[in-house]
Amino acid sequence: MISDELHDSHDRPPQIAVLAISDDTLPSRNRVLPDRCSPKVGGISPGPMCASKDNEVMDELDRVTNVDRMKARLSRMSGGKLVAGEVAALPAELREEFWRRVLAFECGPFTTDFQRLAGAGVELPAPESMGDAELTSKLWEVIGRLARMRVFISRTDHLSNRDLYSLLWHEALREEVPVDLDEDDGASHIDLLGAGRDEDAQLYLKFYADEAERRDWLESFPGYVMPPREVPPYDRDRQLPQPPE
């Protein structure tokens, strides 16, 4: 359910599939030409600007080296079966951060959002122990606290408050995530229809997909029995916290 988690940590398949950053040359605006900052010539040392450019070059080289090391480690873990798609090139800093997160989701150490919430002082009573009003209040407390932890939820309008809290309490909040998520500025995403089950696909197509998406689905899967499109029974998603842009 969590978008940047690859798979369950205790039952990993031998193949690791990730969305990789392209190895293409970085955009020219991120490149520094070292010959503009040559070493000391005629007794005159490079000025502060040239020293800064030298540092930028070294930082970029360090990041490239770190990325290569992380990719090599992931390749060894997968028995040489690392599968990576490519997207547009990114600055070296973002590319390094991407691979660091991939490695963290593979290697740990791990915790759960349930444990993180409890550690932050949020009480998480079992759903069956609460009445409807208390459960609704608790649900929004959990949603708000997760957002402060940069964990955001989506596609919940097919679930009642009780069903949503129960799904979070029993499943979504107990999925393992890297411990160091608190140390970066990224956001995690809990898609309540992201488990890849047939039931999830049916619910997505029924309540969330627009007509164009439904047509694309039928083109990709001819003969698929498309459920009739319906308005979701609840109106919660538009009120949920969203990650900063």
C-alpha positions in Angstrom: 0.0 0.0 0.0 2.9 2.4 0.6 4.0 3.7 -2.7 7.8 3.8 -2.1 8.0 0.4 -0.5 9.0 -2.2 -2.9 7.8 -5.4 -1.2 7.6 -7.1 2.2 11.0 -7.1 3.8 10.8 -10.6 5.2 9.8 -12.3 2.0 11.8 -10.7 -0.7 11.9 -12.3 -4.2 15.3 -12.6 -5.7 14.6 -9.9 -8.2 14.5 -6.3 -7.2 12.6 -4.0 -9.5 12.9 -0.2 -9.1 12.2 3.0 -11.0 15.7 4.2 -11.7 17.1 7.6 -12.5 18.6 7.9 -16.0 22.4 7.7 -16.3 22.2 10.3 -19.0 24.4 13.4 -18.7 23.1 15.9 -16.2 21.7 19.1 -17.6 24.3 21.6 -18.5 23.2 24.1 -15.8 24.3 21.6 -13.2 27.7 21.0 -14.7 30.9 22.8 -13.7 33.9 23.1 -16.0 37.0 22.6 -13.9 39.4 24.3 -16.3 37.9 27.7 -15.3 39.3 27.1 -11.8 42.9 26.1 -12.6 45.5 25.6 -9.9 47.7 28.3 -8.6 49.4 30.1 -11.6 52.1 32.8 -11.4 51.8 32.9 -7.6 48.1 33.7 -7.7 45.7 31.3 -6.2 42.1 30.8 -7.4 39.6 33.1 -5.8 36.7 32.0 -3.6 34.4 31.5 -6.5 36.7 29.0 -8.1 37.2 27.2 -4.8 33.4 26.9 -4.6 33.2 25.4 -8.1 35.9 22.9 -7.2 33.8 21.8 -4.2 30.8 21.5 -6.4 32.7 19.2 -8.7 33.9 17.0 -5.9 30.4 16.8 -4.3 28.9 15.7 -7.6 31.7 13.1 -8.1 31.1 11.8 -4.6 27.3 11.5 -5.3 28.0 9.6 -8.5 30.3 7.3 -6.7 27.7 6.7 -3.9 25.0 5.9 -6.5 27.2 3.4 -8.3 28.0 1.7 -4.9 24.3 1.5 -4.0 23.3 0.2 -7.4 26.1 -2.4 -7.2 24.9 -3.5 -3.7 21.3 -3.8 -4.9 22.4 -5.8 -7.9 24.3 -8.2 -5.6 21.2 -8.6 -3.4 19.1 -9.5 -6.4 21.6 -12.0 -7.8 22.4 -9.7 -10.7 18.7 -9.3 -11.6 18.3 -5.7 -10.7 15.6 -4.3 -13.1 15.4 -0.5 -13.5 13.3 1.7 -15.7 14.6 5.1 -16.7 13.1 8.6 -16.4 14.5 12.0 -17.3 17.9 12.8 -15.8 17.9 14.5 -12.4 20.6 16.5 -10.6 23.1 14.3 -8.8 21.8 15.2 -5.4 18.3 14.0 -6.1 19.5 11.0 -7.9 21.6 10.0 -4.9 18.6 10.6 -2.6 16.4 8.4 -4.7 18.8 5.4 -4.6 19.4 5.9 -0.9 15.7 5.5 -0.3 15.6 2.4 -2.5 18.4 0.9 -0.5 16.8 1.8 2.8 13.5 0.0 1.8 15.6 -3.1 0.9 18.0 -3.2 3.8 16.4 -1.4 6.8 16.5 -1.2 9.7 12.7 -1.1 9.8 9.9 0.1 11.9 6.1 0.6 11.2 3.9 3.7 11.1 2.0 2.1 14.0 5.1 2.1 16.1 6.0 5.6 15.0 2.6 6.9 16.0 2.7 5.1 19.4 6.2 6.6 19.9 4.8 10.0 19.3 2.3 9.5 22.0 -0.8 8.7 19.9 -3.0 6.0 21.5 -4.3 3.5 19.0 -7.2 1.5 20.5 -8.6 -1.4 18.6 -11.5 -0.4 16.3 -14.0 -2.7 18.0 -13.3 -1.0 21.4 -14.7 2.3 20.3 -18.1 3.7 19.5 -18.7 5.5 16.2 -18.2 9.0 17.5 -15.0 8.1 19.3 -13.6 6.2 16.4 -14.3 9.1 14.0 -12.4 11.4 16.2 -9.5 9.0 16.6 -9.4 8.4 12.8 -8.9 12.1 12.1 -6.3 12.4 14.9 -4.3 9.6 13.2 -4.7 11.1 9.8 -3.4 14.5 11.1 -0.5 13.0 13.0 0.5 10.9 9.9 0.5 14.1 7.8 2.9 15.7 10.4 5.1 12.6 9.9 4.9 13.2 6.1 2.7 10.1 5.5 -0.4 10.8 3.3 -3.4 8.7 2.6 -5.5 8.5 -0.6 -8.5 6.8 -2.2 -10.6 6.3 0.9 -14.0 7.4 -0.3 -15.2 3.8 -0.7 -14.7 3.1 3.0 -16.7 4.2 6.0 -14.8 5.7 8.9 -14.9 2.4 10.8 -13.7 0.4 7.7 -10.9 2.9 7.1 -9.7 2.9 10.7 -9.9 -0.9 10.8 -7.8 -1.2 7.6 -5.2 1.2 8.9 -5.1 -0.4 12.3 -4.9 -4.0 11.1 -2.9 -3.6 7.9 -1.6 -0.4 6.5 0.0 1.0 9.6 1.7 -2.3 10.3 3.6 -2.5 7.1 7.4 -2.1 7.6 9.1 1.2 6.6 12.7 2.3 7.0 13.6 3.8 10.3 15.4 6.7 8.7 12.2 8.1 7.0 12.2 10.7 9.8 15.6 11.9 8.7 14.7 13.1 5.2 12.3 15.6 3.7 10.4 13.2 1.5 6.9 12.0 1.8 5.3 8.5 2.0 2.0 7.7 0.4 -0.5 5.1 1.6 -2.8 4.2 -1.3 -5.7 2.2 0.1 -6.1 0.6 -3.4 -2.4 0.1 -4.0 -2.0 -3.6 -3.0 -2.4 -4.9 -6.5 -5.3 -7.2 -5.7 -8.1 -7.8 -8.2 -10.6 -6.4 -5.7 -8.5 -3.1 -5.6 -8.6 -2.8 -9.4 -12.4 -3.3 -9.4 -12.9 -0.6 -6.7 -10.5 1.8 -8.5 -12.4 1.4 -11.8 -15.8 1.6 -10.2 -15.2 4.7 -7.9 -12.1 6.6 -9.0 -11.1 6.0 -12.6 -12.5 8.5 -15.2 -13.8 7.4 -18.5 -10.5 7.9 -20.3 -8.8 5.7 -17.7 -11.5 3.1 -18.0 -11.1 3.0 -21.8 -7.3 2.7 -21.5 -7.8 -0.2 -19.1 -10.0 -2.0 -21.6 -7.5 -1.4 -24.4 -4.8 -3.0 -22.2 -7.0 -5.8 -21.0 -9.5 -6.8 -23.7 -12.4 -8.8 -22.4 -12.1 -7.4 -18.9 -15.5 -7.2 -17.2 -15.7 -3.5 -16.4 -17.8 -2.6 -13.4 -20.4 0.2 -13.8 -19.1 3.6 -12.7 -20.5 4.9 -9.5 -20.1 7.8 -7.2 -18.2 6.8 -4.0 -20.5 6.4 -1.0 -18.3 8.8 1.1 -16.7 12.2 0.6 -13.5 12.2 2.5 -10.5 12.4 0.1 -10.9 16.1 -0.6 -10.6 16.8 3.1 -7.4 14.8 3.6 -4.0 16.5 4.1 -1.9 16.7 1.0 1.9 16.7 0.7 3.5 20.1 -0.1 4.2 20.7 -3.7 
